[in-house]
Amino acid sequence: MVFVRKSVWAAGGDFTDPILYWYAKGVGVLKQRAIDDPTSWRFLAAIHGINTQQWQQYGYLTNGEQLPQQSVQDTYWNQCQHQTWYFLPWHRGYLVSLEMIVRDAIIKADGPADWALPYWNYSDTAQPNALELPSAFASQTMPDGSPNPLFVEQRYGDNTVPIKLPAQDVTLNNLLIPNFTGVATGGSSGFGGIKTVFSHYGEVNGGLESKPHNIVHVDIGGRNPVGLMSDPDTAGLDPIFWLHHANIDRLWEVWLRRDPSHSNPIESAWLDGPLDRGFIVPLTSVQDWKFTPKDVLQTSSPNLNYEYDDLSDPLEGATRIAQRLRRLGSSLNLDSVSFSNMDNQQSVELLGANSVKLDLTGRTVSTQVRLDNAMMRKIERSFTTFEASESSIQEPDRIFLNIENIRSAKDGAVIDVYINLPSGADPANHPDLYAGSIAFFGVRKASLSDQPHGGRGVTEVLDITHIIDALYLSKGLEVPNLQVQFFSRDELTPDDNVTVERVSVYRQGQ
Ligand SMILES: [Cu+2]
């Protein structure tokens, strides 16, 4: 039997859905287990990440409680892969572990033997409630009046009840990214992330990881105070975590199917990696599973054994290049044009950078990136030569804004980034100048200098090609600089210590 993961909305998102009713029951059983039991709720959450101080503060750990032996902690805990091309395969194995352990608990409680983890498709525009936290997670009690194991007090969201995600945060443009693997510096960070070793905290966010993954985390967890879902060291404690990640896992499958040119990496460094520390999760209290990305490529394979009820393409076959050429008024017959997606063979060059480290205290900060004149002429040429012929088409250069080495003492912030907004203008009135958003999920830990990563913080790469296209069409590229504006969704204090080492702009092309 292949288990079918269904939409949380398939039966309304409340406890009349047996999948959610039994998920709550199963989570309740796991929550009763001691933290040194590998099938307990807290052991499983600690595999993602644990900070004992935060756990105590939130009541998930009592002072002096017996933790597993250090060697067990070193093997299993603090494994989650972020800012890396292992982000998707690691989380896939992690979900399988949780799903098997919860199913086992459900079956032992006489629940359905075919139970599978549901997913939360917040981007489903056909579903009127898609953006709302499903009510089974929002109510404090079960139908019989007992406490609801799916309810979490530490979800602060945007202070609306129930939590509702901003629609702009769950758009799926990143499904248009052609390559799985990004380039390490300056250019596209790929759909799946950049090549790294074992990366509990890395540096550059990949496309799907950035959005919708990171931003949905902090939209649910909130920031004042920082809720469970906003920090990777507490996120796995929230039962909604698993439905969010099932959706991210589903979007990986959607991406692979929606365009025949989309594919997973074939390098052994990915398939058999990481070599410096392997992935391992429990399947039962006595059985482990060591896995590599190669082991999790087919969801229907015997060790994974699941499929999704819906893998349809939310973008209905749209491709990034066709969208772009249409935007540029191309007269080419797009159906007869073929493009190669060899991002990794393209060159990446710096166009310019700002000159000062930024302190993002407050709500609005702006900086100027001076652009290299010769580089801009080069980009201009890439626009004027691409129309040459349908058989030898070259896409004009793509342009990427890099927000480098973002550091913060706290997770949970969301900063919207705009380019060349007229001074005093309301960003809401200029969606065409929106570059993207940075959501702080894992930035706190990536900023600590005692971590393997050395406290370099996180780098966000935003594709601003659409803004450069518009500049080209309106007044040409005779621009000496770009104004980059940061709008934090809430006030950042000096204690938050949010800084950006450098803001830079790169071209990627032939
Ligand atoms: Cu996550």
Residues whose N, C-alpha, C, O or C-beta is under 5 A from the ligand:
A	BS01	CU	none
